């Protein structure tokens, strides 16, 4: 009876959502997360490139009015750590844009992991689940420092692959330029700390708009920020955030991107392709907005972080872990859309293994892995699903002539009523 009651209460919390304060991650001390030798390498190898981008690429794009207002603005790479947050960057008195070395390295590591997973056809969401684990379980979730590349199974020579390196440089470069431009925006507008949450959100949107305008002058769509915001989202807590994130902020950011669309594609050889790329950024940011504003998803992110451990991220890494394309119905890799009863839609990836009429597999949709098992009858799969230890139910999928899957899912013994799934082979 206690187990059933606990499951019911957990389900109720998923349905009604938790108050914002309950979804905040604990405050951890992040000092010492990276050993001194790693931070020394950031100083030697990474800092010169950031300084060159700031001084020689970004500052020359400022207007005369912006230069007068910003005066002798400078990039400050002298702070080794920011103990209260693993990915914090800020504007400081004296016209300084401060990039703590540990934060630079964390963004670099997570972006390299995204690039490596992408090139090896593994879900980039592993990186975001890892970030959720750090946010809710701290820098040493299993008793040791969970450094990103080792924890995520990314090899030391990952950047030797030209495809990985090219994608990494694109995503990381865009992200760091956006971050630096955003902090310049705070300085340009004379923003203050210790203001109300509403004022702080307004300031963030003004700084975002400044960053978008500056990047538009550089004709560089900020592709990397979708991944960056996904990385930072688990750490978000309005009560103590220095850079509060919200769906409203994302909406204003996407509006600024669309407004500057013509400038982004100016003088590009394939402007239509560049507009499509910009639209993909906007759509990706829309997914981030759902992570921030939907209390159910915020709670699910918290549960994913608490349930995760380092060993699971390092498992099944590399090309051998990728399943072949499906050769029969309900067998192989699929990608599609998960929709709940409230209309929240999220992209998901599914891997199914079929042996005769029995199917086992899992899917992930931005909130951890859901395991399933079922039986095929004709073109229909009836299955049971379980997500963590508290959520479970049933579902039904049908396979179409072209291999697509579509169906419903429900809680406990129902196979409908909670939402729908649609997917196609990949």
Buried (B, 14 or more C-beta within 10 A) or exposed (E): EEEEEEBEEBBEBBBEBBEEEEBBBEEBEBEEBBEEEBBEBBBEEBBEEBBEBBEEBBBEBBEEEBEEBBEEBBBBBEBBBBBEBBBBBBBBEEBBBBBBBBBBBBBBBBBBBBBBBBBBEBBBBBBBBBBBBBBBBBBBBEEEBBBBBBBBBBBEEBBEBEEBBEBBBBBBBBBBBBBBBBBBBBBBBEBEEEEEEEEBBBBBBBBBBBBBBBBBBBEBBBBBBBBBBBBBBBBBBBEEBEBBBBBBBBBBBBBBBBEBBEBBBEEBEEBEEBBEBBBEBBEBBBBBBBBBBBBBBBBBBBBBBBBBEBEBBBEEBEEEEEEEEBEEBBBBBBBBEBBBBEEBBBBBBBBBEBEEEEBBBBBBBBBBBBBBEBBBEEEBBBBBBBBBEBBBBBBBBBBEEEBBBBBBBBBEEEBBEBBBBBBBBE
